[in-house]
Amino acid sequence: MVLLPEKHSPQAGWLTAARPWLWRRRVIIIMTSRIKPQIVIDMLLLRHCPRLSRLCYGSHRAAVPAVIASARFSRDSDQSHVRWSRRWTHATAGLLAGTGAVLAYALHHHQAEQADVSLPSPPSPPPSSPSSWSVFSQEEVSRHRSLEDRVWVTFKGGVYDITEFVSMHPGGDRIMLAAGGAVEPFWALYAVHNQEHVLEMLAEYKVGELRAEDQKKQSLNPSDPFSADPDRHPVLHINNMKPFNAEPPPQILTESYVTPNVFFFKRNHLPVPQVDPATYKLHVEIQGPSGSARRGIVSLSLDDLKNKFPKRTVTATLQCAGNRRSDMHNAKPVKGLNWGIGAIGNASWSGASLRDVLLAAGYAPDDALWARHVQFEGLDQDVGGTTYGASIPLRKALSEDGDCLLAYEMNGEELPADHGFPVRVVVPGTVGARNVKWLGKIVVSDVESSSHWQQNDYKGFSPSTDWDTVDYKTAPAIQELPIQSAITVPADGAKVDRSDEELTLKGYAWSGGGREVVRVDVSVDGGKTWRIAKLKGDEAGSPPPGQAWAWKLWELTVPLPADTQQLELVCKAVDSSYNMQPDAVLPIWNLRGVLSNAWHRVKVTIKDDQDE
């Protein structure tokens, strides 16, 4: 008995027709003492066909031992070989009345997100030790850098042929950057690979060992691209060390309307680049339709930005798309950094107007006939030279009311290294991912940025979408964020004394797109009854409509109820467009855990004197 997809016929004719295709894919060989070898389709490709049916060969009714081995075949004349996986899967034997042997095959999921998971050092792949592996030199490995020549990589002394996996790599063709060489430097940047299931998959593609002297050379050249990262305050809660991602404790977050630089959340995708302000250049390009050059590239120094353009200051809140992801993860697991409520901060940003710089670089009104986007490219990059990038709508960039800045100061100080020194773009009202740090290039274009982080990350999906069905091309990139609020004081799980008689709650509220927060409702009984919190905003008063870039802090003092010991505190905010937060997580759940803005809930316990 074998397992096949329901939609395929088990007839021999189908198998015969499928063989040319099977030669190009991993196949499963089923061998038994009574059944002739049968070739069945690669189970890895059934991730889109999770339902399987059982097809029983009625002529084989005796109990038979079954052994499954995994093999891959190559049609290339110069690389014809069979690569047997040394991981034995399931071996089963037994008698099932009139049906023969039953085979169970467990699928393992190999979708990996482009998010950050940190481990101190990558574990070794699972052991797979035949009597003798072929030994290859680094020179031989380096010849395999294309699909035509096969794609080989090395990892911890092993040599792996990953040709068949390239098309399935969740990170796209970025995997080709490691072709012909070691993957360790890339895995130092993308620590999501340092997980057991990834290493198990890699082990299946092993073809040999790297020559001992070449292994020694690799070990003599360890590379830590994060070694020059700046120091950070120890109070920060670290969600990932490399690249560094951290948030402040909630109780600190709302102690000040403007978040101190040292406590502002840190969200890095790549190592912090070392930029010399004396030689720094920002390149600005106005492209024509389909990328044709309409203007020469204008290069601006840091002094140019400071001296040739008026200095403007905007107070704006930045929030990561994954803020409060932990709430979603607690409801149903998601992939991504487990941010609490601290991936948000409010700062006073100073610099040159993006609009002024684009006009000075040659943007003309006629360009609006074709131009739709402004692309930003950072100076932070991986070992292959890929830089962080994003884009925003041109209308936002050019709007006199959009207040977009090329910022070189944060809260009156030189821009800190973790926040984009010497220059970052600040796009008020827009998700933090588009506020590109260490800005190196600006391009006015008719298309969005082609960056991975614009095209294949920071997008929202239906709760029904999973990693087997997700298609990033079907969803727009997140720009403006929805209404948000959270309770920072008291902390979840806190205990308060009944003798205090009162409880003071504090928190923040913010909405994207310049929509002002007009009300925050607070409940101490899980949402049955509500009170209105007092809002604290900019001392200058309410901003013009559509330009409310900064958050509101809120506070409410309530009497402690006498008839309960457990309180469920809840907050929800309303903005000037009367957008309101949803009451539950599951209706807005998505596989990346972004846009998490359900009512925030905190549970506290009231202690009586006798509890001391």
N, C-alpha and C positions, 0 to 999 in steps of 0.2 A: 504494500500500500504506500502511496506517495501523496503529497500535498500539492495541489495545483490551484491557481486562481479559478473562481467559479466561472468566469466568463470565457475561459479557454476550453476547447475540446481536448480530451485526453487521447484522441485517436492517433494512431501511428503516423498518419499523414501530416497531422499538425506538427508532430515532433520532427519529422523529416524536413518539412518546410522551414522549421525554426532553426535548424542546425547552423546555417551560415550566420545567423544572428547570434546564436549561442557561442560561436567561436569567439565573438568579440566581447563576451561577458563572462563573468564568473559563473560556473555551473556547479551543480551538486551531483556527485556520483553516489548512487545508492547501491551498495553491494550486500547481497544476502547469500546464504547457502543454498537457497532454492529459487531465487528470482534472478533473472539476468539483469545486468547493469541497466539502469534507466537514467536518461538524462532529463533533468527538470530545470526549469528556469531559475535564475538567481533570485534568492529570496530578498536580497537587498533592494531589488527593483520593485518589490511588492509593497513598498511603504505607502503607495497610493492605492493599494488594493488590500486593505487590512482583513477583509473577510475571505477565508479560505474554505474550500470544500474538500472532503475526503473521497478519493477514488480508490476503490478496492479491487484488486485483481483476484477474482473469485476462484481461479484455478489453484491458488496457493493458500491452502487452508491450515497447513501445519504451523506450529510455532517455530519461528525462525529468528536467529540472532540478526540484528541489523547494526551495521556500522556505517557511519556517515563521515565522509572526508570532504574537505573543500578544496577545489582546485581551480586554477585559472589557466587559460590557454592563450597563446599569442600566435597570430598568423604570420607575423613578420619572419621572413626567411632567415634573417640573421639573429633572431632572438627567439626561435621556436623552443619552447620549453613548457614544462608543466610545473607550477609552483604549488606544492602541497602545503596547506596550512597545518601547523602542528597542534592547533587547538582542536581536540576531539570535542564535538558537540554532544549529542545525545546517543547513548547506546541502550537499546531497549530489547527485551525479549519477553515472551509470554504467550499464553494461549488465549485468544479471544474467539469464542465459539463461532465457527464458520466464516471468520473474516480475515484471518491472517495477522501479520504483525502490524502494530500501530506505531507510526513515526511522529514524534513531536519536534517541531523545529522552532526555536525561539528567535524572534527577530530582535536585533538590537538597533536602536535609533541612532543615526549618525548626524542628525541636524545639530549644528553648533552655532550659537548666536555670536554677533560681533560685539560682545560685551565683555566685561572684564571680570575674571575670576582669578584670584591670586593664590598661588602656592609658593612656598619658599624655594623649592627647586623641583624641576620636572622629574617625576618618577621614571624608572626604566620601563620599556615595553614589557608585556608579559613574556615569559620565557618561551622560546620556540627553537629548540635546539636539535636539528637533525644530526646525523653522525658526522657530517662535515659540510660546512657552508663554503660556497665559492668565495674567494678573496679577491677584492678589487682595489686598485689604486685610486687615489683621488683624481688622477688624470683620467682614468677610465670613466669614473662617475661623471666628471665634468662634460663628457661627450654627450650625455643624455639630457638634453635641455629642451626638447621639443616633442610634440606628439608623434612626429614622424620618426624620431630617433629614440623614442621612449623617454619618459620623465623619471629620473632617478634623484633621490635625495639621501642624505645620511643623517642618522640620529644615534647618538651614544654608541658609535662604533658599528652600527648596523647600516646596511645599504638596502634601500627600499625602492621598488618600481611602482610608482603611484599613478601611472598613466591612466588606468581605468577610473581612478577616483577624481581626476581633475575636473571633469564635467559636473560632478556631484558636490564639489567643495562649496560649502555655504558662503565662503568669502569670495567666490568667483575666481577669475584668473589671477588674482593676487598670489595664489599658491605657486604660480610659475616663477615668481621672483626667487624662490629657493631652488629651482631646478638646477641640477648638477652640483649642488653644494649642501651645506649643513642647514638644518631647519632650526637649530637652537637659537640663533640670533633673532629669528622671527618670533619664536615662541616666547622669548624674553619680552617681546613687545605685546604679543597677543596671548596672554596667560590663560585664556579659555581653553587652549589646547592641553593644558596640564591636568587632564582629567582621565580617569581610568578607561572610560569607554572609547576615548579618542586613541589612547595608546593601544588598546586591544585591536582597533581597526587598523592602525599602522602596522602592527605585527603581522597581519594577514598578507601584507604586501612585501614582506622581507624576501630578498633574493640572495643576500650574501653578507659578508663582513668587510669592513674597511681595513685596508692594510695597516698593520700595527704602527709603522712609522708615521703614517698619515694621521692615525688616531692621536699619536703623541703630539704632532704639530697642532692639531685642533685644540688639545688640552692646554697647550702653551699659549694660546691666544684667546683667553676668556674675554668676553665683551659684555659689559653692563652699560647699556645706553642710558640708564637712569642715574649713573654715578654722579652726575653734575647737578642733579635736581637740588633746589633750595631747601633749607631747613624749614620745618613747619612747627606750629605750636602744639605741644603735647596734649592739650585739652581736646583737640579735634578727634572725633570718632572716625577711624579709618575704615572705609569700605573696600579699598583696594590700595596696595602699596605701590605697585608698578604696573601701569601708570598710576600716579597718585590721585586718589579720590577720597574726599573726607568732608564731613559736615560738623558744625558746632553742636554742643549740647543744646537741647531746646530751650532751657531756661535762660541761656545766654542770648539766644537769638533775638528776643524782644526786649532786652534791657535798654536798647538804644534804637531810635528811629533810623539812624544811619548805621549800618553794620560795620564795625571796625575791620580794616583790611585783613588782619591776622585771623579773624573769626569768620570771614566770608568763605562760603563753601568752595572747595577746590574740585574742579572737574577737568581732568586731563585725559586725553585719548592716547597721547604719545609722549615721549620724553620732552622735558622742558628745554627748548633750544637756548644755546648761548649766543646772544646777539650783541654785537658791539655797536652802541649808539652812534659812535663817530662815523662808522661806515654804513650804517643802516640805510637802505633804500626801499621805498614803496613804489611799486610799478603799477601804473594805471593805464588801462587799454580800453579803447572804444572799438568794439568789433562791429562788423557789418553782418548782414544776414548769412547764416550758415558758417559763421566763423571767419569770413573774409575781413581783412584788415581795412578799417575805414580811417583810422588815425594812427599816428606813430605812438609808441609807448612813452608815456611821461614818467620820469623817475623823480621822486621827491625824497629829500633827506628828512631826518627828524627836525633839524633846524628849519627847513622849509615849512613843515607843518606848523611849527610853533610861531614862526615869524611872518609868513606870507598869508596866513589866514587868521581871521578873528578867532579868539579863544571863546568857546561857548561851554556852558556848564548845564548839565541835565541830571536831575536826580531820578534814577530809574531802578526798578527791581529786576533782577535776573533770577530766573527759576529754571532748573534742569527739567527736561521732559519726564525724567524718572522720579521726581520728587514724590515721596509717599508711596513708592513702589512696594515697600514692605507691607502696606495695607492690602494691596492686591495679592501679594505672595501668600499672605496669611489666609486669604479666602480661597485661593487656588494657585498652585505654583506657577511662577513666571520666570523668564530668563533675563538677567540683568543685575546690576549692582543693587544691593538691598538698602536703598536710601530710606531713611526715616522722614521726618518732617523738616529737616534742616538743609535740603538742597535748594535753598532760596536765600537771597540777601538783597539789601537795599543800599545803594551807594550813590555818591555824588561824583559824576564822571565829567572830565573836562578835556577838550581837544578841539580839533577842527571839524567843521560841519562836513559830512559826507557829500551833501549837495554842493557845497562850495567847491570841494575838490573835484567832483565830476565835471562841473561847469568849467573850471579852470583847465581841466584836461582835454577839453574840446567837445564835450557833449552838447549837441544842438537840438532844438525842438523837433527838427525833421527826423531825428533818430528815433523818436517815439513811434514812428510808423512801423518799425520792425523790432526795436529793442523791448524786451519784457522782463529781463532779470539782471541783477547785479551779483556777480560771483566773487567770492572771497577765498583766498588761498593763504594758509598759514605757513610759517617757517618751521613748524614742528613736523618731523618726518620720521618714517621708520627706516630700517637699515637698507631697504630697497629704494629709498628716495621718494616714496609715496607720502604726500603731505595731506594734512587735514584741510577740508574744504567745505563750503556751504554757499548758499545763495538766498537772496530775498527778492521779492517783487520790485521792479524798477520804480513803480509808483510810490512805494514806501521810501525808497532811497532818496527820491527827488522831492518828496513832499516838504514844503516849508514847515508844515506842522508835524512832520514825522520825527524830527529831532534826532536823526541818526548822526552819530559822532565817530570820528577817528580819534579815540581817546588815548591820551598819554599821561593822564593823571587820574587817580582814584582817591576820593576823599581828601583832595588837596595835596596828595603826595605823589611822587613818581610811581607810575604803574608797577606793582610788584611782579616779580618773575612769574609766579603761578597764575597771574591774571593777565599776562600778555605783553610784558615789557619787550620792546619800548612802545608799541602801538597795537591796539585792538579796536575792532569795530564794535560799537554799542548800538544795538537796534532796539530801542525802547518798545515794550509791549510784545516782544517776540521771544520765542523759546530760546533758552541759553545757547543751544547748539548752533544757532546762526550768528551768534556774537563772536566771530572768529578772533582768536588770540594770536599774538606774534604775527600780525598781518604783514604779508609780503607782496600780495598782488591783488588788484581789483580789476575785474573785467565786466564791461557792459556788454550784454549778449542777448540773443534771441532765445537762448535755451538756459535751463537750469544748470547748476554745477553738476558735473558728472561724478563727483566724489561719492564714495561709498556711503558716507554719513548723510548725504542728501538723498541718494537714490535707494539705499537698502537698509536704512535705519531711521529712527525717529519718525515713525509713521504709526497711525492707529488702525486697528482692525476690529472686526466683529468678534464677540465672545465665542462664536462658533468656529472661527478660523484657528487652525492649529499649524504646527510646523510641517505637516504633510501637505497642507493645502495653501499655505500663505504665498501670495504673489505680490511683492512689493510694488510692482508696476501699476497695480490697480488702486493704490492709495496715494493721496497727495502728501507731500512733505509737511510736517507740522510747522506752522508759523506762529499765529497768535494762540496763546494758551487760554483755557477756560477758567471760569471763576474758581477761586481756591481759598481755603481758610484752614487753620489748625490751632489747636490748643497747645501752648508751650508750658503753661503753669496752671495746675499742678501736673506732674509727670504721671504717666500711666502706671498704676500700681501703688501710687503714693498713699500714705496714711496721714490722716489729719485728726487732731484732738477735738473731741466734742466740746471741750471747755472753751475752744476758740470762738464758738458760736457762729462764726462767719467763715466763708471760703471765698477767696479772691481768685478769679480765673483770668488768664492773660493769653493773648495769641496774636496772630497776624491774619490779614485777608488781602487778596490781590486778584486782579483780573487782567487778562491780556488785552491787547488792542487799544489801550488807552481808556478803557471803560472804568469809571470810578466805582469803588466799593461804596455803596450807600447805606448798607445795613448789615449787621452781624447778629444773628439770633443764637441764643445760648440756652441749653436745657440741662437740668441736673437730674432728670428722671428718664433718660433714654429717648427723649423726643416727644413725650406726652404733652408737656407744657413748655412754654418758651418765654424768655426774657430778652430784651434788646440791650446789647452791649454798648458801652461808650467808645466811640472811635477817636483815634488820635492820628492826624495826618501831618502834612507839612505846615509849619507855623505860618507860612505865607497864605494859607487858605486853600480853597478848592482851585484846582487848575482849570484851564479852558476845557470845554467839552471835547472829548476824544484825545486829550493829552494827559490823562491821569496815569503816568508811568510808574508811580511809586505806590508801595503798599500802604495799608492802614493798619496800625496796631490797635488792638481793642482790649478792653478790660471790663470786668463785671464782678461785683461783690454780692454774694447771696447768703441768706441765713442757712445754717445747717438744719436740715429737717430732723425733727425729733423722733420720727417713727421708723428710721431705717439706718442700717450700718453700711450699706453698699450704695454708692452713687455711680451712675453712668452719665458722664458729662459729654455733651454733644454741642458742636458748633456748625453753623452753616451761614454762608454769606450770599449777598445779593448785590449785583452791580447795576450801573445806570441804565442798562438795557433790560433789566429785570431777569437776567440770567441767574439761575439758582443752582446750587450743588445738588446732585442726586443723593438720595438717602442711603443707597446701598452700593456695594462694590461690584457684585456679580454682573449686573446689567451693563456695566462699562468695562468689565474685565477684558484684557487683551494680552496676547502671548508675550509682548515685550514689556508689559507693566508700565506703559506711559499714560499720561493724561489721567492720573489717579487723583480724583477730586471729590470722592463721596464724602458725606458728612464725617467729620473727624470725631472719634469716640475715645474717651479716656475713662478708665474705671479707678475709683478711689475708695478707700475704706475709712469709716469714721471710728476712731478708737474712743471707748468710754474710759473713765478713770480706773475702773476695776480691771481693765485690760492691761494696765501697766505691769 
